[in-house]
């Protein structure tokens, strides 16, 4: 692991995990896949190993199954995920083809990362994919996951993947450009530029409700950032539209400082 202690160090990272939320790459925002891939391709071309954790299987499958709202029952969620995951990866690969980059699909359940043997298998597979210059696209295996063994949101999954592969940096992309002192639409909300390692965020009001078709929110992103920084990865939280600027190390979003090296 190479220490990335600030935004400006992101371009020099050896290995980066990028997570994108459902609302950023599905429905009317499906076109953002191409701009996200543009940013990932530049990073990949520089020699950085990139892992994408992408939500969106259920959201992508919903219109294909003519579902107007996110299904509440597990069986229909699983069916939508089965259809949507295939379509989602095809969309990514179609866009990656412009750069001659091959994607590799990796589907995980929480149990896979909680038990030593499947955890070791997952790490070995992703290390080998990266060694072959393949871009792994990771998602929760919604088709087989049950309520009892779900990650709950892909922010948590991304932080666990960052820990698993010993990533130098985790970039969390959503439809909000940064973390604010209170929900950003509320009066008096101020953007937080930098969060020192271990900061308790006293005085900060963090919403827990996600938007649109996603299941996460600011609360899950802060929890994921804390987990990843504890494992030694710096974390940047920003919007999907800022992906290219974020990966160039520009001053966007909220930076969570990693645990100091000993």
Secondary structure, 3 states (H helix, E strand, C coil): CCCCCCHHHHHHCCEEEEEECHHHHCHHHCCHHHHHHHHHHHHHHCCCEEEEEECCHHHHHHHHCCCCCCCCCHHHHHHHHHHHHHHHHHHHHHHHHHHCCCEEEEEECHHHHHCHHHHHHHHHHHHHHHHCCCEEEEEECCCCCCHHHCCCCHHHHHHHHHHHCCCCEEEEEECCCCCECCCCCCCCCCECCEECCCCCCCCCCCCCCCCCCCCCCHHHHHHHHHHHHHCCCEEEEEEHHHHHHHHCCCCCCEEECCCCCC
